Amino acid sequence: MVRKGLPNGHSDAPFTPAWRIALLYGAQFLAIGMMMPLLPVWLAARGLEDAAIGQVQAGQSLARVVAQPLIAHVADRTGRIRAVMLASAVLSVLALVWLGMAEETAAIFLGVVVAAFFFSPLVPLAETVAVRAGARLGVAYGRLRLWGSLTFILGALAAGGLLDALPAAMLVWALVATQGLVVLSIAAQPEWDTGDEDDGAPPHEERARRTGWRALLSGTFMLFLLVAGLIQASHALLYGFASLHWQRLGHSGVVIGALVATGVLAEVALFWFSAAVTERLGAVRLMMLAALAGMIRWAGMAFDPPLAVLFALQALHGLTFGAAHLGAIAYIRTRAPARLAATGQALYSAVSMGLFMTAAMWAAGRLYADYAARAWLAMAAMMALALALALVLRRFSPPPSRPRAREVADA
């Protein structure tokens, strides 16, 4: 996925291929870090009730289901990942400008959905670039991805300050500004080579990965998507209503930002050691660990614990999201066909943050309106189901050979 002729390695100098990928992650996750806490508050300021906010965010998630595999497959077919990403990012910014001027609920719904449609494919496309280019450059995937997590923290902290400093009606323009930075970060990238060349896999594994859509539609891969989808969608209540709930408990915007940042710092720590952790545990065990941690995290949050305990539960985000994501990336890396790498990443993202998140976000709005914090018990139940299914997945997914596992960890 890197431009032909780039050196097989990297330095610490700015604007090398590895740093450009880090910049790409950084801009995207700065925007996401701002979006998550600010959008629900902005929607509430526009007069939407809790259930309606859940419906708007469910529409946002549904847009991901359609957009991510569709746009990623266009990138796979054309080999023009940068051009596809740049067009999507520009259209997302234009949709947010529309959203800022929208008055009616229907227009707000349309603006959120269209912005999500064009923004959501950017992350799985960046994942494809990071996995393939990182392997060729000798950079561990997690050490590229952690720059996204770090800027997510900056975005969350900045969003906390903006919640205290700005009128809620102005928050959408902060989202326009940060997504404008995403456009610039993509424009700074080279055009990556997306050819279906050999990426270093042993011959028998490379042949198995070239079976096309059959590999992505196999029963085992579908079970993997189910496990990953349940784990990630159990975060729906956190993403959709945590900032509102904590605000209603009396916590300041700065404290809310710090709570979000705590979770992401734990995620960064895990990503720093991604190569060793992935090699030692393997893809499915990482997802099992995430599900177990999620049962503890969501059950604890259901009872509005003291602030110190809440910070400790937030630290489990390093496992509930981070371990699950590392496991999913490793699973796709070894089992998705090389020539459909972006499509495989997009299917994972579309199912976990799209299809499952749509249903979970819709339910979260209803559950939170009726049960407030107790709604997190439903999220804990989702994690329990994911753990049970992961045990089945482990039985039918023997780990790759030891040398290949090491390559996957480094990628």
C-alpha positions, 0 to 999 in steps of 0.5 A: 500500500505504499508508493513503489520505490519507498525504502524498506524502513523508516526514520524519525524524520518528519514526512517519511511514509510512516510519519505520514500514516501516523498523521493520517491516523492523528487527524482522523481520531482528533475528529472522532474524539471531538465528535463523540462527546460534542454531537450528543450535546449539540443534538440535545441543544437543538431540542432532540430528546434522548430517544430521538438522539438515539435514533439519529445516531442509529441512522449514523451507524446504519450509514456505515453499514452501507458506506464502508464496504461500498467505498472500500470495494471501490478503493480495492477495485480502482487501487486509488485509496488516496483519491477515494479517501480524499473525495469522501473526506471533502464530502463529509465536511460539506455535509457537516456545513449543511448540518450546522445550518439545519433547523428541522429534525429531518434536516439534522438527521440527513446531515448526520447520516450523510456526514457519517456515510462519507467519513466512516470509510476513512478509518478502515481504509487507513487500517488497510494502509497501516497494516500493509505499509507498516509491514513493509516499512518494518513498523508495528501496526499498533505503533502507527495506530496509537497516534490515532488514540493519542490525538483522540485524547487531545480531541476529547480533552478539547471537547471537554473544554468546549463544552464549558466554554462555547454555547452548545449551538456552536459546537458543530463548527468545531466538528467542521474544523477538525474534519477539515484537518482530515482533508489536509492529512489525506492530501499530504499522503502519497498514492499508495500502491494497492496491487495484489502482490505477494506481501510475504505470506508463506505460499500455502497461506497466500494461496488460501487467502486468494480465494476471493469472496469465499473467504470473506463469506465463510461461516468462520469469518461470519462468526468472527464478525458476530463476535467482533460486532457484539463486543464493539456495539456494546460500547453504544451506550458509552459513545451515545450517552456517557457524556450526557449522563456524566454531565447530569451527574454534575461532572464538569466538561473537563472531568468528562474529557478526562474520563474519556482520555483515561480509557484511551490512554489505556488503549495506547499502552496496549497498542505500544506493546501490540506486537508482543501481546498479539503474538502471545495471545493470538487473535481470538484470545484477545477478543475473549479477554475484551469480552470478559473485561467488558462484562466487568466494566459495564456491570460496574458502570450500571450503578453510578460508582464513585468517581475514582471507581469510574476512572478505574472502569474507564481504564478497562477501555484498553481491553474492551476496545483495544484488545478486541480491535488488535484481535480483529486486525490480526484475524483479518490479516491472516484470513482475509484475501490479500486482494480484498484487504480493504473490503475485509477491513470495511466489513469488520468496521461495517458490522461492528460499528455499523450494523450492530452499532445501529441496533445497539444505539437505537436500543441504547436511546430507549434503554437510557430514557427508561433506565438511565445507568441501569441500561449498561447491564444490557451492554454487559449481557452483550459482552457475555454473549460475545465471550460464549461465541468467541469460545466457539470461534476459538475451537474452529479457528486454529492459530496460524503457524508461529512465524506467521503469528509473529509477522501478524503481530509486527504488522 
